[in-house]
Amino acid sequence: AQSVSQHNHHVILSEAASLELGCNYSYGGTVNLFWYVQYPGQHLQLLLKYFSGDPLVKGIKGFEAEFIKSKFSFNLRKPSVQWSDTAEYFCAVNAITGTYKYIFGTGTRLKVLA
Amino acid sequence: DTEVTQTPKHLVMGMTNKKSLKCEQHMGHRAMYWYKQKAKKPPELMFVYSYEKLSINESVPSRFSPECPNSSLLNLHLHALQPEDSALYLCASSLGTSGENEQFFGPGTRLTVL
């Protein structure tokens, strides 16, 4: 069965620190990859997505992610975090098997200290 | 309009009540989804509608009954729920059912079953 792992459950950073959140999935075929963010009290929003092409994708608010196929990873990065980045981050994978089912990772709670 | 709206925002119901959750989108999306999200957990897929037809039921108990009256509306009818069904219920929509289509999420209905 497919699964998505996010190893960092809670991350605390100071403003201006760099961020990297890990995401690994288990599926040997072609996948679509997503990072969603859920700010406190708000709905899930798409940060970025990868379907094909350049494995380094840029999203909104200065976030980027790199797809490394050999490592089954899609890590999220931001060079300098802000207090407003405090949120929960979910990695999601959709395996191209004819279904449109997202498998979400368990999420990472990020707290940025001002 | 890139919004998915959900009503009500909060719902408290007893185990013998019948209630409904409503979801609406006006983006012309033809796929709509219900997810259940428990505290500190990722969203779990419940149902998928594609072109107003139920295409995926993730073995959800029959006390949850989805309905898609038209391409813009999605309902979730609730009856004889259990306290463990208390959760945030999220609706999402996507342009189509291809895995490349990002899903747009609503803010959710926070359900408490007494």
Interface residues (C-beta under 8 A of the other chain):
Chain A: N32 F34 Y36 Q42 H43 L44 Q45 L46 K49 F51 F90 N94 A95 I96 T99 Y100 K101 Y102 F104 G105 T106 G107
Chain B: V4 A31 K40 K41 P42 P43 E44 L45 V48 S50 I56 L90 A92 S94 T97 S98 G99 E100 N101 E102 Q103 F104 F105 G106 P107 G108
